[in-house]
Amino acid sequence: MYYKTNLKLNSNIEEDFTSLEIQYDEQRELAWYRMNAHPRPCFTPTVVGEIQQWFDEIINGENPAHDNLRYIVMASHVPNVFCLGGDLNLFLQHIRNNDRDALLHYDEACIKAMFLIHTDLGKDLTTIALVQGDALGGGFEGVLANDVVVAERSAKMGLPDILFNLFPGAGAYSFLSRKVGMIEAERMVLGGKLYSAEELHKMGIVDVLAEDGEGERAVYEYIRKENRTRNGRRAFKKTKRLYNPVTLDELMASAKIWADAAFNLEEKDLRMMERLVKRQSVKFNQ
């Protein structure tokens, strides 16, 4: 059965956020958080901060709507785009201003949010990503941090960072190496390839492959099935994480290497980043 959602229901929407839309489905113990960043659909400091703020509210029990949550779903409000990754324009500003601390602070903020997703906010939650469009770089890392990935068939995901002589610095290798092994993870990080949802489904990275327009329905269907055996699934997930876990220390150490590498970029690499920002801006504002 398909349960239709409606983002215009004001009673279900958090009004305090400018780049994040929250919807609660109390009957199914579910909350959606849909990214709507400006001026480009990427992990701007604003959207990262609002995600962290909402997570903190859930962790601290500040809202009765959070009391019975079992599922949180990461999605996008932007048609055909999940997330285009890190804020490349911000990268350029900090690099040209020689402000390594500011760049590292931004990456660490992204990593803290990714780690909370990966560890279910320390709660009895299942985290789900619904990908309906492009998830690139940090956007793909955000997808990988979730317990479950649902993707529509036309979705594309990949790690293009190597094209401007950098590597993804918010956990891509850590998450991928646990999912598909070290060799395949290295190939994906250094190859810069854009993968279809179907390819990633065959690799075991996408858990549920949905037809276009059927992503939300597939999320609800997954939840319905998980609820049948939720106790066993949750216990197994905890056991699985005992083996080769992704730790916050590991992610933070990688962030420092990433920041150092960013300040070793040459002018040609920065120009490539500038071209990517322009392409993203044109595509988003068409």
PyMOL commands that set and color helices and strands:
alter all, ss='L'
color gray80, all
select helices_A, chain A and resi 10-12+26-28+45-60+64-66+88-96+100-118+120-122+138-144+160-164+172-180+182-191+197-203+215-228+230-242+248-262+267-285
alter helices_A, ss='H'
color red, helices_A
select strands_A, chain A and resi 20-25+30-35+71-76+80-83+126-131+133-136+148-152+156-158+194-196+208-210
alter strands_A, ss='S'
color yellow, strands_A
deselect
rebuild
show_as cartoon
